[in-house]
């Protein structure tokens, strides 16, 4: 039983990392877009 639990937790951590990375990439893209918009407005 422990073996299965171990595998489940490792799978979950991998999925969690992928999900976090997607969220991070999305946030970073939004930030870059906002920065470029500010530069356009300023000039």
Wavefront OBJ file of the C-alpha trace (Angstrom):
o trace
v 0.000 0.000 0.000
v 2.791 2.426 0.890
v 4.359 1.936 -2.523
v 1.201 3.165 -4.256
v 0.846 6.127 -1.948
v 4.443 7.100 -2.679
v 3.861 6.976 -6.437
v 0.657 8.998 -6.163
v 2.403 11.757 -4.234
v 5.278 11.918 -6.731
v 2.827 12.156 -9.640
v 0.879 14.880 -7.865
v 4.050 16.878 -7.249
v 4.954 16.669 -10.942
v 1.483 17.812 -11.992
v 1.622 20.540 -9.355
v 4.959 21.806 -10.661
v 3.658 21.891 -14.243
v 0.547 23.764 -13.100
v 2.631 26.252 -11.112
v 4.967 26.760 -14.085
v 2.013 27.473 -16.397
v 0.622 29.995 -13.915
v 4.072 31.593 -13.571
v 4.562 31.822 -17.345
v 1.114 33.383 -17.752
v 1.807 35.949 -15.041
v 5.210 36.769 -16.545
v 3.686 37.274 -20.013
v 1.026 39.568 -18.554
v 3.729 41.546 -16.734
v 5.821 41.921 -19.910
v 2.744 43.015 -21.872
v 1.927 45.610 -19.209
v 5.533 46.875 -19.262
v 5.505 47.295 -23.055
v 2.127 49.079 -22.870
v 3.587 51.542 -20.350
v 6.575 52.180 -22.616
v 4.253 52.822 -25.581
v 2.148 55.252 -23.524
v 5.236 57.052 -22.239
v 6.794 57.696 -25.659
l 1 2 3 4 5 6 7 8 9 10 11 12 13 14 15 16 17 18 19 20 21 22 23 24 25 26 27 28 29 30 31 32 33 34 35 36 37 38 39 40 41 42 43
